């Protein structure tokens, strides 16, 4: 654990404390840093999945048990909702 002295905007700290539900300044700062790191990891994971080619030409037979939902527009719908 690193100990630092830093000036923090009181309004931002109070807002973060409310959102994160923390009860001390230290807990709030650590939770905010953790949240940021997790969000970055999630962004990297989504980017990795975005680069994967999906073959949705046979959605009914492609699940290995002979059935499933119609996923033919899955990639298009995802791209459209991200563009909005």
C-alpha positions in Angstrom: 0.0 0.0 0.0 1.4 3.4 -0.9 0.8 6.4 1.4 0.4 9.7 -0.3 -0.7 13.2 0.6 -2.9 14.8 -2.0 -5.3 17.7 -2.3 -8.8 16.4 -3.2 -11.8 18.5 -4.4 -14.3 18.2 -1.5 -17.4 18.3 -3.7 -16.1 15.5 -5.9 -15.1 13.4 -2.9 -18.6 13.9 -1.4 -20.2 13.0 -4.7 -18.0 9.9 -5.1 -18.7 8.9 -1.5 -22.5 9.1 -2.1 -22.3 7.1 -5.3 -19.9 4.4 -3.9 -21.6 4.2 -0.5 -18.3 4.5 1.3 -17.9 6.0 4.8 -14.3 7.3 4.8 -12.1 9.4 2.5 -9.6 6.6 2.2 -12.3 4.0 1.4 -13.9 6.4 -1.2 -10.6 7.1 -3.0 -9.7 3.4 -3.0 -13.2 2.4 -4.3 -13.0 5.0 -7.0 -9.6 3.8 -8.2 -10.8 0.2 -8.1 -13.9 1.2 -10.1 -11.8 2.9 -12.7 -9.4 -0.1 -13.1 -12.3 -2.5 -13.4 -14.0 -0.3 -16.0 -10.8 -0.2 -18.0 -10.5 -4.0 -17.9 -14.1 -4.4 -19.0 -13.4 -2.0 -21.9 -10.4 -4.2 -22.9 -12.5 -7.4 -22.7 -15.3 -5.9 -24.8 -12.7 -4.7 -27.4 -11.3 -8.2 -27.6 -14.7 -9.7 -28.2 -15.5 -7.1 -30.8 -12.7 -8.4 -32.9 -14.1 -12.0 -32.9 -15.8 -13.1 -36.1 -19.3 -14.6 -35.5 -20.8 -17.1 -37.9 -24.5 -16.7 -37.4 -25.6 -18.3 -40.7 -27.1 -21.4 -39.0 -28.4 -20.1 -35.6 -30.9 -23.0 -35.1 -28.4 -25.8 -35.7 -25.3 -24.1 -34.4 -25.8 -24.6 -30.7 -25.1 -28.4 -30.7 -28.6 -29.3 -29.5 -30.7 -28.6 -32.6 -32.3 -25.4 -31.4 -31.8 -21.8 -30.2 -32.8 -18.3 -30.8 -32.6 -16.5 -34.2 -29.3 -14.6 -33.9 -28.9 -13.6 -37.5 -29.1 -9.9 -36.6 -27.1 -10.1 -33.3 -24.0 -8.4 -34.6 -25.9 -5.7 -36.6 -28.2 -4.9 -33.6 -25.2 -4.6 -31.3 -23.3 -2.3 -33.7 -26.5 -0.1 -34.2 -27.1 0.2 -30.4 -23.4 1.2 -29.8 -23.6 3.8 -32.6 -26.7 5.4 -31.0 
